[in-house]
Amino acid sequence: MKRIDKIVSEHTYYTRKEIKKLISQGAVYVNGEEVKRPECKYDETDISLTINGKEIEIKTHLYLLLNKPKGYVSATEDESQKTVLDLIPIEYKYRNLFPAGRLDKDTTGLMLITDDGEFAHNILSPRKHVSKEYEVTLDVPVTSTMVEEFKNGVNLNDGECKTADLVITGEHTANVTITEGRYHQIKRMFGCFGAKVLELNRIRIGNLYLPEELKLGEVKEATQTELQRIQERN
């Protein structure tokens, strides 16, 4: 059971002061009955909440898919740089959101933004083997040697990488699938061959591909099917 003012604050962008005023004005209803006091308690998993006649959807957790553009860091806040949370629409700002994993500032593509720590852990933990696929453009031709070494496990200064799948798609382009998330991992892996990554775009997490309708910089709520696919091993 939870106080109604807390439930409302966790599912809307109203402040506690505004919520108290709304209740005093008779604008808040639970299960069709007017809420008289802010301290009234309810089971938030089993209520119908309306404010000023508008139904408020109660969600235990929020899951957003973002097509990240360049120029944003994967953090909840930064004093000098724009973060991926700056791209989140205002109607979601009341949640304690964070990026599940990270993409470099100059890397684009699919990201999950959520307030569900357990879900984030499940897709980020190396033990879960949830794969991530990237489109890569290099400054030099992609070679069969790179393909073979990626498969065997590239040695970096912080240890050997797990096997990675490298598929050549053009002279300078390839798709790379990894199950780890080391710092600048793909850039460092190609760096072992004297190659510089010019463009890096994540197109898949688990079995979920970047939705075609999700344009660069746009956000959408994930469906249950998408959440299931994002956790699946490929």
C-alpha positions in Angstrom: 0.0 0.0 0.0 1.2 3.5 -0.9 0.1 7.0 -0.2 -1.9 8.5 -3.0 0.3 11.7 -3.2 3.3 9.4 -3.7 1.6 7.3 -6.3 0.6 10.5 -8.2 4.1 12.0 -8.0 5.6 8.8 -9.4 3.2 8.6 -12.4 2.8 12.3 -13.3 4.9 15.4 -13.4 2.9 17.1 -10.7 4.8 18.3 -7.6 3.7 17.3 -4.1 2.4 20.8 -3.5 0.4 20.7 -6.7 -1.0 17.2 -5.8 -2.1 18.4 -2.4 -3.9 21.3 -4.1 -5.6 19.0 -6.7 -6.8 16.7 -3.9 -8.2 19.7 -2.0 -10.1 20.8 -5.1 -11.6 17.3 -5.5 -9.8 16.6 -8.8 -8.3 13.2 -7.9 -10.3 10.1 -8.0 -9.4 6.5 -7.3 -11.7 3.7 -8.5 -14.4 6.2 -9.1 -14.3 7.7 -5.6 -12.9 11.2 -4.7 -9.7 11.1 -2.7 -10.1 13.2 0.4 -6.6 13.3 1.9 -3.0 13.0 0.5 -2.2 10.3 3.1 -4.9 7.9 1.8 -3.2 4.6 0.9 -3.9 2.3 -2.1 -2.4 -0.7 -3.9 -1.0 1.0 -7.0 -1.1 -2.3 -8.9 -4.8 -2.5 -8.7 -6.3 1.0 -9.0 -8.0 3.3 -11.5 -6.6 6.8 -11.2 -8.1 9.9 -12.7 -7.0 13.6 -12.3 -9.3 16.3 -13.6 -11.2 13.7 -15.5 -8.1 12.3 -17.3 -7.2 8.7 -16.7 -3.6 8.2 -15.5 -1.9 5.0 -16.6 -0.2 3.3 -13.7 3.0 1.6 -14.7 5.4 -0.1 -12.3 8.3 0.5 -14.7 8.9 2.4 -17.9 10.8 1.2 -20.9 11.7 3.5 -23.7 13.5 2.8 -27.0 15.7 5.6 -28.2 17.4 6.0 -31.6 20.4 7.8 -30.2 22.0 10.5 -32.4 25.6 11.7 -32.2 26.5 14.4 -29.6 24.9 12.9 -26.6 26.6 11.0 -23.7 25.1 7.9 -22.1 24.5 9.4 -18.6 21.7 10.6 -16.4 23.4 14.0 -16.0 26.5 15.9 -17.1 27.6 19.4 -16.3 29.1 20.2 -19.7 27.5 17.8 -22.2 24.1 16.9 -23.4 22.9 13.5 -22.2 20.5 10.9 -23.7 17.9 11.9 -21.1 17.8 15.4 -22.7 16.0 13.6 -25.6 13.3 12.2 -23.4 9.8 13.9 -23.7 8.7 15.9 -20.7 5.8 13.6 -20.0 8.3 10.9 -18.9 10.6 13.3 -16.9 9.0 12.4 -13.5 10.4 8.8 -13.6 13.9 8.0 -12.3 15.2 7.0 -15.8 18.6 5.9 -16.8 20.2 4.4 -19.9 20.6 0.7 -19.8 24.1 0.4 -21.1 26.0 3.0 -23.0 26.9 4.2 -26.5 29.8 6.5 -27.1 29.1 10.1 -27.7 29.7 9.7 -31.5 27.9 6.4 -31.7 24.3 6.2 -32.9 21.5 3.7 -32.7 19.3 1.6 -30.4 19.3 2.3 -26.7 16.9 1.3 -23.9 16.0 4.0 -21.3 14.3 2.6 -18.2 13.8 2.8 -14.4 13.9 -0.9 -14.0 17.4 -1.9 -12.6 16.8 -5.6 -12.6 15.7 -5.6 -16.3 18.7 -3.5 -17.2 21.0 -5.9 -15.4 19.5 -8.8 -17.3 20.4 -7.4 -20.7 23.8 -6.0 -19.7 25.3 -8.9 -17.7 27.9 -10.8 -19.7 26.5 -14.0 -18.1 23.2 -13.4 -19.9 24.9 -13.5 -23.3 22.5 -10.9 -24.8 24.1 -9.9 -28.1 24.4 -6.4 -29.6 24.8 -5.8 -33.3 26.5 -2.8 -34.9 27.0 -1.4 -38.4 30.6 -0.3 -38.8 32.4 1.9 -41.3 36.2 1.8 -41.4 38.9 4.0 -42.9 40.5 0.9 -44.4 39.1 -2.2 -46.1 37.6 -4.9 -43.9 39.7 -8.1 -44.3 39.2 -11.8 -43.9 41.9 -11.7 -41.2 39.8 -9.4 -39.1 36.8 -11.8 -39.5 38.9 -14.7 -38.3 40.5 -12.9 -35.4 37.2 -11.5 -34.2 35.9 -15.1 -34.2 38.9 -16.3 -32.2 38.8 -13.4 -29.7 40.8 -10.2 -30.1 43.4 -9.5 -27.4 43.0 -6.1 -25.8 45.1 -4.5 -23.0 42.4 -5.5 -20.5 42.2 -9.1 -21.6 40.9 -11.2 -24.5 37.5 -10.5 -25.9 34.9 -13.1 -26.2 34.3 -14.4 -29.7 32.6 -11.8 -32.0 30.8 -12.2 -35.3 32.1 -10.0 -38.1 30.3 -10.0 -41.4 31.7 -8.0 -44.3 29.0 -5.9 -46.0 31.2 -3.7 -48.2 34.8 -2.8 -48.8 34.9 -0.5 -45.8 31.7 -1.7 -44.0 30.7 -4.6 -41.8 28.3 -5.8 -39.2 29.7 -6.7 -35.8 27.9 -8.7 -33.1 29.3 -8.8 -29.5 28.1 -10.1 -26.2 30.3 -7.8 -24.0 30.2 -4.1 -23.4 33.8 -3.0 -22.7 34.9 0.6 -22.9 35.2 1.5 -26.6 35.3 -2.2 -27.3 34.6 -2.3 -31.1 36.8 0.7 -31.8 39.7 -0.9 -29.8 39.2 -4.3 -31.5 39.5 -2.7 -35.0 42.4 -0.6 -33.6 44.4 -3.8 -33.2 44.4 -4.0 -37.0 45.4 -0.4 -37.6 41.8 0.5 -38.5 39.8 3.5 -37.4 36.1 3.3 -36.9 34.5 6.2 -38.8 30.8 5.4 -38.1 29.3 3.1 -35.5 25.5 2.4 -35.3 23.8 -0.1 -33.1 21.0 -1.9 -34.9 20.1 -4.7 -32.5 19.9 -5.7 -28.9 19.0 -9.4 -28.3 16.5 -10.2 -31.0 15.1 -6.7 -31.2 16.2 -4.6 -34.2 16.0 -0.9 -34.3 12.4 -0.1 -35.2 12.2 1.3 -38.8 9.7 4.0 -37.7 12.0 5.3 -34.9 13.9 8.2 -36.5 17.2 9.5 -35.2 16.6 11.3 -31.9 13.1 9.9 -31.4 11.8 7.9 -28.4 8.9 5.4 -28.2 7.6 3.2 -25.4 8.6 -0.4 -25.9 5.8 -3.0 -26.4 5.8 -6.3 -24.4 6.9 -8.1 -27.5 9.8 -5.7 -28.0 10.8 -6.2 -24.3 10.7 -9.9 -24.7 12.9 -9.8 -27.9 15.4 -7.5 -26.3 16.1 -10.2 -23.6 16.4 -13.1 -26.0 19.7 -14.7 -26.9 20.5 -14.7 -30.6 
